[in-house]
Amino acid sequence: MKTFRAALAVLSLGLGLLSLAVPVGAQEKGTIGIAMPTKSSARWISDGASMVQYFNEMGYKTDLQYAEDDIPNQLAQIENMITKGARVLVIAAIDGTTLSNALQKAADKGVKVFAYDRLIRGSKNVDYYSTFDNFQVGVLQASYIENKLGLKSGKGPFNIELFGGSPDDNNAFFFYDGAMSVLKPYIDSGKLVVGSKQLGMDKVSTLRWDGAVAQARMDNLLSAFYTNKRVDAVLSPYDGLSIGILSSLKGVGYGTPKLPMPVVTGQDAEVPSVKSILAGEQTSTVFKDTRELAKVTVGMVDAVLAGKKPQINDTKTYDNGVKVVPSYLLKPVSVDASNWKEILVGSGYYKESQIK
């Protein structure tokens, strides 16, 4: 019996030491729910993959869901994440005004909510926000037009048309307002002429960032206002819209020596648009390194779950209608044919073989 007890004691000690030797894993740190809007844009696929990688490296499990731009689908996904016990929700909302009830359920269960890239509006239960400086995105796009047309040196007048993003995406208003902070003085002075007279997000927005919708609108603008004059610039807030706009322009003869392409902006440095820039069609894009946004977000989440204050650098800008959401803003970068390799390939975001 003594021998048995001694053996049992040794076995118990060994099991105790073994349990101490097992590292704290994903099961212990819990699950993070990640709600992304759609896989139709390459950038959201990149965002999701980066966050899963970084969260897993830090010992968390992840539940990554894409809603394919279907609002009820995203709501159901978020509610399911809450039911399954996610400790934190990271949400890139399709419509940032539709989540209040779901986020109240999250708050009732002590689940923290991080708005990712798109601000969630109308809810007090948004704890933090991580994004790029969206106003600056618009400033970069408009400044590119300003420089390319020589507006600072007094050249003009030039014809321009304006496109906005989706009216249910809070970022779209920041992009537009940033751009207009540069362009409006030239419009007011007559150096830039909006042939259609369509200004303001109520007139120029593009629901769901749909390139086909942008193409159809550009078709209508060209046939109604530009049968005997040319478009010199098009403010486009996103590469997916730019591709549609360019298709419309090419359809009526732009992109030839007789009728060169106007200046066309974009955002997200998606591969088709970078190729378009190198082909002399789209003029520029704005690069936002989503790996860095994902890394910052994961760091913020980990800090909060550890009972620490997360890193933030903006406590004034992002009022969601109920509260000013503490935010971390990253800097966007303008990319064109002169610097694409240095910025996109040099940073490791793309391989050159993906572009050429």
Secondary structure, DSSP 4 states (H G I P E B T S, - for coil): -HHHHHHHHHHHHHHHHHHHHSPP-HHHH-EEEEEES-SSSHHHHHHHHHHHHHHHHTT-EEEEEE-TT-HHHHHHHHHHHHHTT-SEEEE--SSTTS-HHHHHHHHHTT-EEEEESSPPPS-S---EEEEE-HHHHHHHHHHHHHHHHTGGGT---EEEEE----TT-HHHHHHHHHHHHHHHHHHHHTSEEETT---SHHHH--GGG-HHHHHHHHHHHHHHH-SSS---EEE-SSHHHHHHHHHHHHHTT-SSSSSPPPEE--SS--HHHHHHHHTTSS--EEE--HHHHHHHHHHHHHHHHTTSPPP--BSSS-B-SS-BPPEEEEPPEEE-TTTHIIIIITTTSS-HHHH-
